[in-house]
Amino acid sequence: MANLTISVSDEVLKRARIRALKENRSVNAMLGQYLEEYAQMDEVQRHRQRALQIVLTPAAQCRCGRNGKTWSRDELHER
């Protein structure tokens, strides 16, 4: 496992330690988790983009059109 040295203000570190203590974690653990999530953002974004494409592609190909009809909010929610 690699070691990392960072520089932050004393006040930021103090607040981070307090928050970590409230969550029963260390600042080191919090930073490790954040960096892991940060490193995976591209992969997560690709999955989200693919999921969005799966939903939008059939919607764009739908031939059931509205024929110019629009609805008001009240019409959509009337029972």
VOLUM-665770 format. One record per atom (N, C-alpha, C): residue number from 1; residue in three letters; chain; atom name; x, y, z. Coordinates in steps of 0.02 Angstrom, whole numbers. Layout:
% residues N
<r kolfi="NUM" voro="Ala" lovex="A" drense="CA" X="X" Y="Y" Z="Z"/>
...
***
This chain:
% residues 79
<r kolfi="1" voro="Met" lovex="A" drense="N" X="43" Y="-58" Z="0"/>
<r kolfi="1" voro="Met" lovex="A" drense="CA" X="0" Y="0" Z="0"/>
<r kolfi="1" voro="Met" lovex="A" drense="C" X="45" Y="62" Z="0"/>
<r kolfi="2" voro="Ala" lovex="A" drense="N" X="27" Y="111" Z="-39"/>
<r kolfi="2" voro="Ala" lovex="A" drense="CA" X="67" Y="172" Z="-45"/>
<r kolfi="2" voro="Ala" lovex="A" drense="C" X="49" Y="222" Z="10"/>
<r kolfi="3" voro="Asn" lovex="A" drense="N" X="97" Y="263" Z="27"/>
<r kolfi="3" voro="Asn" lovex="A" drense="CA" X="86" Y="319" Z="74"/>
<r kolfi="3" voro="Asn" lovex="A" drense="C" X="79" Y="383" Z="34"/>
<r kolfi="4" voro="Leu" lovex="A" drense="N" X="39" Y="429" Z="59"/>
<r kolfi="4" voro="Leu" lovex="A" drense="CA" X="26" Y="492" Z="25"/>
<r kolfi="4" voro="Leu" lovex="A" drense="C" X="32" Y="548" Z="76"/>
<r kolfi="5" voro="Thr" lovex="A" drense="N" X="66" Y="601" Z="58"/>
<r kolfi="5" voro="Thr" lovex="A" drense="CA" X="72" Y="659" Z="101"/>
<r kolfi="5" voro="Thr" lovex="A" drense="C" X="33" Y="716" Z="69"/>
<r kolfi="6" voro="Ile" lovex="A" drense="N" X="-11" Y="748" Z="107"/>
<r kolfi="6" voro="Ile" lovex="A" drense="CA" X="-49" Y="805" Z="81"/>
<r kolfi="6" voro="Ile" lovex="A" drense="C" X="-40" Y="864" Z="129"/>
<r kolfi="7" voro="Ser" lovex="A" drense="N" X="-56" Y="922" Z="104"/>
<r kolfi="7" voro="Ser" lovex="A" drense="CA" X="-53" Y="983" Z="145"/>
<r kolfi="7" voro="Ser" lovex="A" drense="C" X="-123" Y="1013" Z="148"/>
<r kolfi="8" voro="Val" lovex="A" drense="N" X="-147" Y="1024" Z="208"/>
<r kolfi="8" voro="Val" lovex="A" drense="CA" X="-211" Y="1058" Z="219"/>
<r kolfi="8" voro="Val" lovex="A" drense="C" X="-203" Y="1105" Z="277"/>
<r kolfi="9" voro="Ser" lovex="A" drense="N" X="-248" Y="1152" Z="282"/>
<r kolfi="9" voro="Ser" lovex="A" drense="CA" X="-244" Y="1200" Z="337"/>
<r kolfi="9" voro="Ser" lovex="A" drense="C" X="-259" Y="1163" Z="403"/>
<r kolfi="10" voro="Asp" lovex="A" drense="N" X="-234" Y="1191" Z="456"/>
<r kolfi="10" voro="Asp" lovex="A" drense="CA" X="-246" Y="1162" Z="522"/>
<r kolfi="10" voro="Asp" lovex="A" drense="C" X="-321" Y="1158" Z="537"/>
<r kolfi="11" voro="Glu" lovex="A" drense="N" X="-358" Y="1210" Z="517"/>
<r kolfi="11" voro="Glu" lovex="A" drense="CA" X="-430" Y="1212" Z="530"/>
<r kolfi="11" voro="Glu" lovex="A" drense="C" X="-466" Y="1156" Z="492"/>
<r kolfi="12" voro="Val" lovex="A" drense="N" X="-448" Y="1146" Z="430"/>
<r kolfi="12" voro="Val" lovex="A" drense="CA" X="-480" Y="1092" Z="390"/>
<r kolfi="12" voro="Val" lovex="A" drense="C" X="-465" Y="1025" Z="422"/>
<r kolfi="13" voro="Leu" lovex="A" drense="N" X="-404" Y="1013" Z="441"/>
<r kolfi="13" voro="Leu" lovex="A" drense="CA" X="-386" Y="949" Z="472"/>
<r kolfi="13" voro="Leu" lovex="A" drense="C" X="-424" Y="940" Z="537"/>
<r kolfi="14" voro="Lys" lovex="A" drense="N" X="-430" Y="992" Z="577"/>
<r kolfi="14" voro="Lys" lovex="A" drense="CA" X="-466" Y="988" Z="640"/>
<r kolfi="14" voro="Lys" lovex="A" drense="C" X="-539" Y="968" Z="628"/>
<r kolfi="15" voro="Arg" lovex="A" drense="N" X="-571" Y="1002" Z="579"/>
<r kolfi="15" voro="Arg" lovex="A" drense="CA" X="-642" Y="986" Z="565"/>
<r kolfi="15" voro="Arg" lovex="A" drense="C" X="-649" Y="916" Z="537"/>
<r kolfi="16" voro="Ala" lovex="A" drense="N" X="-601" Y="894" Z="496"/>
<r kolfi="16" voro="Ala" lovex="A" drense="CA" X="-603" Y="827" Z="468"/>
<r kolfi="16" voro="Ala" lovex="A" drense="C" X="-595" Y="775" Z="523"/>
<r kolfi="17" voro="Arg" lovex="A" drense="N" X="-551" Y="787" Z="570"/>
<r kolfi="17" voro="Arg" lovex="A" drense="CA" X="-542" Y="740" Z="626"/>
<r kolfi="17" voro="Arg" lovex="A" drense="C" X="-605" Y="735" Z="668"/>
<r kolfi="18" voro="Ile" lovex="A" drense="N" X="-637" Y="791" Z="681"/>
<r kolfi="18" voro="Ile" lovex="A" drense="CA" X="-699" Y="792" Z="720"/>
<r kolfi="18" voro="Ile" lovex="A" drense="C" X="-753" Y="752" Z="684"/>
<r kolfi="19" voro="Arg" lovex="A" drense="N" X="-760" Y="764" Z="620"/>
<r kolfi="19" voro="Arg" lovex="A" drense="CA" X="-811" Y="727" Z="582"/>
<r kolfi="19" voro="Arg" lovex="A" drense="C" X="-796" Y="653" Z="579"/>
<r kolfi="20" voro="Ala" lovex="A" drense="N" X="-733" Y="636" Z="568"/>
<r kolfi="20" voro="Ala" lovex="A" drense="CA" X="-713" Y="566" Z="566"/>
<r kolfi="20" voro="Ala" lovex="A" drense="C" X="-727" Y="532" Z="633"/>
<r kolfi="21" voro="Leu" lovex="A" drense="N" X="-712" Y="567" Z="687"/>
<r kolfi="21" voro="Leu" lovex="A" drense="CA" X="-724" Y="540" Z="754"/>
<r kolfi="21" voro="Leu" lovex="A" drense="C" X="-798" Y="525" Z="764"/>
<r kolfi="22" voro="Lys" lovex="A" drense="N" X="-841" Y="570" Z="741"/>
<r kolfi="22" voro="Lys" lovex="A" drense="CA" X="-913" Y="560" Z="747"/>
<r kolfi="22" voro="Lys" lovex="A" drense="C" X="-936" Y="499" Z="707"/>
<r kolfi="23" voro="Glu" lovex="A" drense="N" X="-899" Y="483" Z="654"/>
<r kolfi="23" voro="Glu" lovex="A" drense="CA" X="-917" Y="426" Z="611"/>
<r kolfi="23" voro="Glu" lovex="A" drense="C" X="-876" Y="363" Z="629"/>
<r kolfi="24" voro="Asn" lovex="A" drense="N" X="-841" Y="367" Z="685"/>
<r kolfi="24" voro="Asn" lovex="A" drense="CA" X="-799" Y="310" Z="708"/>
<r kolfi="24" voro="Asn" lovex="A" drense="C" X="-750" Y="287" Z="655"/>
<r kolfi="25" voro="Arg" lovex="A" drense="N" X="-720" Y="336" Z="620"/>
<r kolfi="25" voro="Arg" lovex="A" drense="CA" X="-670" Y="321" Z="569"/>
<r kolfi="25" voro="Arg" lovex="A" drense="C" X="-611" Y="367" Z="579"/>
<r kolfi="26" voro="Ser" lovex="A" drense="N" X="-559" Y="353" Z="541"/>
<r kolfi="26" voro="Ser" lovex="A" drense="CA" X="-500" Y="396" Z="542"/>
<r kolfi="26" voro="Ser" lovex="A" drense="C" X="-502" Y="440" Z="480"/>
<r kolfi="27" voro="Val" lovex="A" drense="N" X="-466" Y="496" Z="483"/>
<r kolfi="27" voro="Val" lovex="A" drense="CA" X="-460" Y="539" Z="424"/>
<r kolfi="27" voro="Val" lovex="A" drense="C" X="-427" Y="499" Z="368"/>
<r kolfi="28" voro="Asn" lovex="A" drense="N" X="-379" Y="458" Z="386"/>
<r kolfi="28" voro="Asn" lovex="A" drense="CA" X="-345" Y="416" Z="336"/>
<r kolfi="28" voro="Asn" lovex="A" drense="C" X="-395" Y="370" Z="300"/>
<r kolfi="29" voro="Ala" lovex="A" drense="N" X="-440" Y="339" Z="337"/>
<r kolfi="29" voro="Ala" lovex="A" drense="CA" X="-490" Y="295" Z="307"/>
<r kolfi="29" voro="Ala" lovex="A" drense="C" X="-538" Y="335" Z="262"/>
<r kolfi="30" voro="Met" lovex="A" drense="N" X="-557" Y="394" Z="285"/>
<r kolfi="30" voro="Met" lovex="A" drense="CA" X="-602" Y="436" Z="246"/>
<r kolfi="30" voro="Met" lovex="A" drense="C" X="-569" Y="457" Z="180"/>
<r kolfi="31" voro="Leu" lovex="A" drense="N" X="-506" Y="477" Z="183"/>
<r kolfi="31" voro="Leu" lovex="A" drense="CA" X="-471" Y="497" Z="123"/>
<r kolfi="31" voro="Leu" lovex="A" drense="C" X="-461" Y="438" Z="76"/>
<r kolfi="32" voro="Gly" lovex="A" drense="N" X="-446" Y="380" Z="105"/>
<r kolfi="32" voro="Gly" lovex="A" drense="CA" X="-438" Y="320" Z="64"/>
<r kolfi="32" voro="Gly" lovex="A" drense="C" X="-501" Y="303" Z="26"/>
<r kolfi="33" voro="Gln" lovex="A" drense="N" X="-558" Y="307" Z="61"/>
<r kolfi="33" voro="Gln" lovex="A" drense="CA" X="-622" Y="292" Z="29"/>
<r kolfi="33" voro="Gln" lovex="A" drense="C" X="-637" Y="344" Z="-25"/>
<r kolfi="34" voro="Tyr" lovex="A" drense="N" X="-625" Y="407" Z="-10"/>
<r kolfi="34" voro="Tyr" lovex="A" drense="CA" X="-638" Y="460" Z="-59"/>
<r kolfi="34" voro="Tyr" lovex="A" drense="C" X="-595" Y="449" Z="-122"/>
<r kolfi="35" voro="Leu" lovex="A" drense="N" X="-531" Y="435" Z="-113"/>
<r kolfi="35" voro="Leu" lovex="A" drense="CA" X="-488" Y="424" Z="-171"/>
<r kolfi="35" voro="Leu" lovex="A" drense="C" X="-509" Y="364" Z="-211"/>
<r kolfi="36" voro="Glu" lovex="A" drense="N" X="-532" Y="311" Z="-178"/>
<r kolfi="36" voro="Glu" lovex="A" drense="CA" X="-555" Y="252" Z="-214"/>
<r kolfi="36" voro="Glu" lovex="A" drense="C" X="-616" Y="270" Z="-256"/>
<r kolfi="37" voro="Glu" lovex="A" drense="N" X="-664" Y="306" Z="-227"/>
<r kolfi="37" voro="Glu" lovex="A" drense="CA" X="-723" Y="327" Z="-265"/>
<r kolfi="37" voro="Glu" lovex="A" drense="C" X="-704" Y="375" Z="-321"/>
<r kolfi="38" voro="Tyr" lovex="A" drense="N" X="-658" Y="420" Z="-308"/>
<r kolfi="38" voro="Tyr" lovex="A" drense="CA" X="-636" Y="467" Z="-359"/>
<r kolfi="38" voro="Tyr" lovex="A" drense="C" X="-604" Y="430" Z="-418"/>
<r kolfi="39" voro="Ala" lovex="A" drense="N" X="-564" Y="380" Z="-402"/>
<r kolfi="39" voro="Ala" lovex="A" drense="CA" X="-529" Y="342" Z="-454"/>
<r kolfi="39" voro="Ala" lovex="A" drense="C" X="-578" Y="303" Z="-497"/>
<r kolfi="40" voro="Gln" lovex="A" drense="N" X="-636" Y="285" Z="-471"/>
<r kolfi="40" voro="Gln" lovex="A" drense="CA" X="-685" Y="245" Z="-508"/>
<r kolfi="40" voro="Gln" lovex="A" drense="C" X="-738" Y="287" Z="-543"/>
<r kolfi="41" voro="Met" lovex="A" drense="N" X="-733" Y="353" Z="-540"/>
<r kolfi="41" voro="Met" lovex="A" drense="CA" X="-785" Y="397" Z="-568"/>
<r kolfi="41" voro="Met" lovex="A" drense="C" X="-795" Y="385" Z="-643"/>
<r kolfi="42" voro="Asp" lovex="A" drense="N" X="-742" Y="377" Z="-681"/>
<r kolfi="42" voro="Asp" lovex="A" drense="CA" X="-749" Y="366" Z="-753"/>
<r kolfi="42" voro="Asp" lovex="A" drense="C" X="-790" Y="303" Z="-767"/>
<r kolfi="43" voro="Glu" lovex="A" drense="N" X="-776" Y="250" Z="-729"/>
<r kolfi="43" voro="Glu" lovex="A" drense="CA" X="-812" Y="188" Z="-739"/>
<r kolfi="43" voro="Glu" lovex="A" drense="C" X="-886" Y="195" Z="-721"/>
<r kolfi="44" voro="Val" lovex="A" drense="N" X="-899" Y="229" Z="-666"/>
<r kolfi="44" voro="Val" lovex="A" drense="CA" X="-968" Y="241" Z="-644"/>
<r kolfi="44" voro="Val" lovex="A" drense="C" X="-1005" Y="283" Z="-696"/>
<r kolfi="45" voro="Gln" lovex="A" drense="N" X="-971" Y="334" Z="-722"/>
<r kolfi="45" voro="Gln" lovex="A" drense="CA" X="-1002" Y="377" Z="-773"/>
<r kolfi="45" voro="Gln" lovex="A" drense="C" X="-1019" Y="337" Z="-836"/>
<r kolfi="46" voro="Arg" lovex="A" drense="N" X="-974" Y="291" Z="-856"/>
<r kolfi="46" voro="Arg" lovex="A" drense="CA" X="-988" Y="249" Z="-915"/>
<r kolfi="46" voro="Arg" lovex="A" drense="C" X="-1049" Y="206" Z="-903"/>
<r kolfi="47" voro="His" lovex="A" drense="N" X="-1056" Y="178" Z="-843"/>
<r kolfi="47" voro="His" lovex="A" drense="CA" X="-1115" Y="136" Z="-827"/>
<r kolfi="47" voro="His" lovex="A" drense="C" X="-1178" Y="178" Z="-829"/>
<r kolfi="48" voro="Arg" lovex="A" drense="N" X="-1176" Y="239" Z="-801"/>
<r kolfi="48" voro="Arg" lovex="A" drense="CA" X="-1235" Y="282" Z="-802"/>
<r kolfi="48" voro="Arg" lovex="A" drense="C" X="-1254" Y="301" Z="-873"/>
<r kolfi="49" voro="Gln" lovex="A" drense="N" X="-1203" Y="317" Z="-914"/>
<r kolfi="49" voro="Gln" lovex="A" drense="CA" X="-1216" Y="336" Z="-983"/>
<r kolfi="49" voro="Gln" lovex="A" drense="C" X="-1248" Y="278" Z="-1021"/>
<r kolfi="50" voro="Arg" lovex="A" drense="N" X="-1223" Y="218" Z="-1010"/>
<r kolfi="50" voro="Arg" lovex="A" drense="CA" X="-1250" Y="158" Z="-1043"/>
<r kolfi="50" voro="Arg" lovex="A" drense="C" X="-1323" Y="146" Z="-1020"/>
<r kolfi="51" voro="Ala" lovex="A" drense="N" X="-1336" Y="154" Z="-956"/>
<r kolfi="51" voro="Ala" lovex="A" drense="CA" X="-1405" Y="145" Z="-930"/>
<r kolfi="51" voro="Ala" lovex="A" drense="C" X="-1452" Y="196" Z="-960"/>
<r kolfi="52" voro="Leu" lovex="A" drense="N" X="-1429" Y="257" Z="-965"/>
<r kolfi="52" voro="Leu" lovex="A" drense="CA" X="-1470" Y="310" Z="-996"/>
<r kolfi="52" voro="Leu" lovex="A" drense="C" X="-1484" Y="294" Z="-1069"/>
<r kolfi="53" voro="Gln" lovex="A" drense="N" X="-1434" Y="269" Z="-1104"/>
<r kolfi="53" voro="Gln" lovex="A" drense="CA" X="-1443" Y="251" Z="-1175"/>
<r kolfi="53" voro="Gln" lovex="A" drense="C" X="-1493" Y="194" Z="-1182"/>
<r kolfi="54" voro="Ile" lovex="A" drense="N" X="-1492" Y="146" Z="-1136"/>
<r kolfi="54" voro="Ile" lovex="A" drense="CA" X="-1538" Y="89" Z="-1138"/>
<r kolfi="54" voro="Ile" lovex="A" drense="C" X="-1610" Y="114" Z="-1131"/>
<r kolfi="55" voro="Val" lovex="A" drense="N" X="-1621" Y="166" Z="-1092"/>
<r kolfi="55" voro="Val" lovex="A" drense="CA" X="-1688" Y="194" Z="-1081"/>
<r kolfi="55" voro="Val" lovex="A" drense="C" X="-1709" Y="239" Z="-1139"/>
<r kolfi="56" voro="Leu" lovex="A" drense="N" X="-1663" Y="283" Z="-1161"/>
<r kolfi="56" voro="Leu" lovex="A" drense="CA" X="-1682" Y="333" Z="-1210"/>
<r kolfi="56" voro="Leu" lovex="A" drense="C" X="-1687" Y="307" Z="-1282"/>
<r kolfi="57" voro="Thr" lovex="A" drense="N" X="-1649" Y="256" Z="-1299"/>
<r kolfi="57" voro="Thr" lovex="A" drense="CA" X="-1651" Y="230" Z="-1368"/>
<r kolfi="57" voro="Thr" lovex="A" drense="C" X="-1720" Y="205" Z="-1386"/>
<r kolfi="58" voro="Pro" lovex="A" drense="N" X="-1750" Y="161" Z="-1347"/>
<r kolfi="58" voro="Pro" lovex="A" drense="CA" X="-1819" Y="140" Z="-1365"/>
<r kolfi="58" voro="Pro" lovex="A" drense="C" X="-1869" Y="197" Z="-1365"/>
<r kolfi="59" voro="Ala" lovex="A" drense="N" X="-1860" Y="245" Z="-1319"/>
<r kolfi="59" voro="Ala" lovex="A" drense="CA" X="-1906" Y="302" Z="-1316"/>
<r kolfi="59" voro="Ala" lovex="A" drense="C" X="-1902" Y="343" Z="-1380"/>
<r kolfi="60" voro="Ala" lovex="A" drense="N" X="-1841" Y="352" Z="-1406"/>
<r kolfi="60" voro="Ala" lovex="A" drense="CA" X="-1833" Y="390" Z="-1468"/>
<r kolfi="60" voro="Ala" lovex="A" drense="C" X="-1861" Y="353" Z="-1528"/>
<r kolfi="61" voro="Gln" lovex="A" drense="N" X="-1862" Y="287" Z="-1526"/>
<r kolfi="61" voro="Gln" lovex="A" drense="CA" X="-1885" Y="246" Z="-1582"/>
<r kolfi="61" voro="Gln" lovex="A" drense="C" X="-1960" Y="233" Z="-1579"/>
<r kolfi="62" voro="Cys" lovex="A" drense="N" X="-1991" Y="253" Z="-1524"/>
<r kolfi="62" voro="Cys" lovex="A" drense="CA" X="-2063" Y="241" Z="-1515"/>
<r kolfi="62" voro="Cys" lovex="A" drense="C" X="-2103" Y="277" Z="-1569"/>
<r kolfi="63" voro="Arg" lovex="A" drense="N" X="-2150" Y="243" Z="-1598"/>
<r kolfi="63" voro="Arg" lovex="A" drense="CA" X="-2192" Y="272" Z="-1651"/>
<r kolfi="63" voro="Arg" lovex="A" drense="C" X="-2262" Y="287" Z="-1626"/>
<r kolfi="64" voro="Cys" lovex="A" drense="N" X="-2270" Y="292" Z="-1561"/>
<r kolfi="64" voro="Cys" lovex="A" drense="CA" X="-2337" Y="301" Z="-1533"/>
<r kolfi="64" voro="Cys" lovex="A" drense="C" X="-2355" Y="375" Z="-1523"/>
<r kolfi="65" voro="Gly" lovex="A" drense="N" X="-2317" Y="420" Z="-1550"/>
<r kolfi="65" voro="Gly" lovex="A" drense="CA" X="-2324" Y="493" Z="-1546"/>
<r kolfi="65" voro="Gly" lovex="A" drense="C" X="-2386" Y="521" Z="-1513"/>
<r kolfi="66" voro="Arg" lovex="A" drense="N" X="-2383" Y="583" Z="-1497"/>
<r kolfi="66" voro="Arg" lovex="A" drense="CA" X="-2439" Y="618" Z="-1465"/>
<r kolfi="66" voro="Arg" lovex="A" drense="C" X="-2482" Y="654" Z="-1515"/>
<r kolfi="67" voro="Asn" lovex="A" drense="N" X="-2461" Y="656" Z="-1579"/>
<r kolfi="67" voro="Asn" lovex="A" drense="CA" X="-2497" Y="692" Z="-1631"/>
<r kolfi="67" voro="Asn" lovex="A" drense="C" X="-2509" Y="765" Z="-1610"/>
<r kolfi="68" voro="Gly" lovex="A" drense="N" X="-2459" Y="795" Z="-1579"/>
<r kolfi="68" voro="Gly" lovex="A" drense="CA" X="-2463" Y="865" Z="-1561"/>
<r kolfi="68" voro="Gly" lovex="A" drense="C" X="-2502" Y="878" Z="-1497"/>
<r kolfi="69" voro="Lys" lovex="A" drense="N" X="-2531" Y="828" Z="-1467"/>
<r kolfi="69" voro="Lys" lovex="A" drense="CA" X="-2570" Y="836" Z="-1406"/>
<r kolfi="69" voro="Lys" lovex="A" drense="C" X="-2524" Y="850" Z="-1347"/>
<r kolfi="70" voro="Thr" lovex="A" drense="N" X="-2544" Y="897" Z="-1305"/>
<r kolfi="70" voro="Thr" lovex="A" drense="CA" X="-2508" Y="911" Z="-1242"/>
<r kolfi="70" voro="Thr" lovex="A" drense="C" X="-2559" Y="906" Z="-1186"/>
<r kolfi="71" voro="Trp" lovex="A" drense="N" X="-2533" Y="898" Z="-1126"/>
<r kolfi="71" voro="Trp" lovex="A" drense="CA" X="-2576" Y="891" Z="-1068"/>
<r kolfi="71" voro="Trp" lovex="A" drense="C" X="-2554" Y="940" Z="-1014"/>
<r kolfi="72" voro="Ser" lovex="A" drense="N" X="-2601" Y="965" Z="-977"/>
<r kolfi="72" voro="Ser" lovex="A" drense="CA" X="-2584" Y="1008" Z="-920"/>
<r kolfi="72" voro="Ser" lovex="A" drense="C" X="-2568" Y="963" Z="-860"/>
<r kolfi="73" voro="Arg" lovex="A" drense="N" X="-2537" Y="993" Z="-811"/>
<r kolfi="73" voro="Arg" lovex="A" drense="CA" X="-2520" Y="955" Z="-750"/>
<r kolfi="73" voro="Arg" lovex="A" drense="C" X="-2584" Y="927" Z="-718"/>
<r kolfi="74" voro="Asp" lovex="A" drense="N" X="-2636" Y="967" Z="-716"/>
<r kolfi="74" voro="Asp" lovex="A" drense="CA" X="-2700" Y="945" Z="-687"/>
<r kolfi="74" voro="Asp" lovex="A" drense="C" X="-2728" Y="885" Z="-724"/>
<r kolfi="75" voro="Glu" lovex="A" drense="N" X="-2725" Y="888" Z="-790"/>
<r kolfi="75" voro="Glu" lovex="A" drense="CA" X="-2751" Y="831" Z="-830"/>
<r kolfi="75" voro="Glu" lovex="A" drense="C" X="-2711" Y="767" Z="-817"/>
<r kolfi="76" voro="Leu" lovex="A" drense="N" X="-2647" Y="774" Z="-810"/>
<r kolfi="76" voro="Leu" lovex="A" drense="CA" X="-2605" Y="715" Z="-797"/>
<r kolfi="76" voro="Leu" lovex="A" drense="C" X="-2618" Y="685" Z="-729"/>
<r kolfi="77" voro="His" lovex="A" drense="N" X="-2639" Y="727" Z="-681"/>
<r kolfi="77" voro="His" lovex="A" drense="CA" X="-2648" Y="702" Z="-613"/>
<r kolfi="77" voro="His" lovex="A" drense="C" X="-2720" Y="694" Z="-592"/>
<r kolfi="78" voro="Glu" lovex="A" drense="N" X="-2767" Y="704" Z="-638"/>
<r kolfi="78" voro="Glu" lovex="A" drense="CA" X="-2838" Y="696" Z="-618"/>
<r kolfi="78" voro="Glu" lovex="A" drense="C" X="-2854" Y="623" Z="-612"/>
<r kolfi="79" voro="Arg" lovex="A" drense="N" X="-2899" Y="608" Z="-567"/>
<r kolfi="79" voro="Arg" lovex="A" drense="CA" X="-2918" Y="538" Z="-554"/>
<r kolfi="79" voro="Arg" lovex="A" drense="C" X="-2990" Y="526" Z="-567"/>
***
